[in-house]
Amino acid sequence: MGNRADPVTLLEQHLIDRGETQSDFARRSGVERSVVSRALARERRPGLDSASRIQEATGIPAAWWAHFRPRRKGRAKAAQRRAAK
């Protein structure tokens, strides 16, 4: 399949290149602002419909979001607890 770029990094760069805020992008692309915000914070990946709309607006393939792994908040705390034992 080759190297796949990180969709979050590509979306961040797209916003920077266009000088666009998350809210502006959300309105223009038809994606809820919370979806954009959570994706950029690496908390959740967008659903199929949102990923398709992001693709239409940016060219970032919707399928790339399927491989994106959000950060898990509990992992860091669990690792800290294990290290403290």
C-alpha positions in Angstrom: 0.0 0.0 0.0 3.0 2.3 0.4 3.5 5.1 2.8 0.4 6.8 4.0 0.6 10.3 5.4 -1.0 11.1 8.7 -4.5 12.6 7.9 -4.4 14.8 11.0 -1.1 16.4 9.9 -2.5 16.9 6.4 -5.7 18.5 7.7 -3.6 20.8 10.0 -1.5 21.8 7.0 -4.5 22.4 4.8 -6.0 24.8 7.4 -2.6 26.6 7.7 -2.2 26.9 4.0 -5.7 28.3 3.5 -5.5 30.5 6.6 -8.8 28.8 7.7 -10.0 28.3 11.2 -11.6 25.0 12.3 -15.0 26.7 12.4 -14.6 28.1 8.9 -13.5 24.7 7.6 -16.4 22.9 9.3 -18.9 25.3 7.8 -17.3 25.1 4.3 -17.1 21.3 4.3 -20.4 20.6 6.0 -18.7 18.7 8.9 -19.7 19.4 12.5 -17.1 21.6 14.2 -16.8 19.1 17.1 -15.8 16.4 14.6 -13.0 18.6 13.2 -11.9 19.6 16.6 -11.7 16.0 18.0 -9.9 14.8 14.9 -7.3 17.5 15.1 -6.9 16.8 18.9 -6.4 13.1 17.9 -9.3 12.2 20.2 -11.7 10.6 17.6 -11.6 9.8 14.0 -14.4 11.2 11.8 -17.1 8.8 10.7 -17.5 7.8 7.1 -19.8 10.6 6.1 -17.5 13.2 7.7 -14.4 11.7 6.3 -16.0 11.8 2.8 -16.8 15.5 3.3 -13.3 16.2 4.5 -12.0 14.4 1.4 -14.2 16.5 -0.9 -12.9 19.7 0.8 -9.2 18.7 1.1 -8.4 15.8 -1.1 -7.3 13.7 1.9 -8.6 10.2 1.1 -11.5 9.2 3.4 -10.0 5.7 3.7 -6.9 7.1 5.5 -9.1 8.0 8.5 -10.0 4.3 8.9 -6.4 3.6 9.8 -6.0 6.6 12.0 -5.7 5.6 15.7 -6.9 8.2 18.2 -5.0 8.7 21.4 -6.4 6.9 24.3 -6.6 9.1 27.4 -6.5 6.2 29.8 -3.3 4.7 28.4 -0.9 7.4 29.8 -2.5 7.3 33.2 -2.4 3.5 33.4 1.3 3.6 32.4 2.0 6.1 35.1 0.2 3.9 37.7 2.2 0.9 36.6 5.5 2.8 36.8 4.7 4.1 40.3 4.3 0.5 41.6 
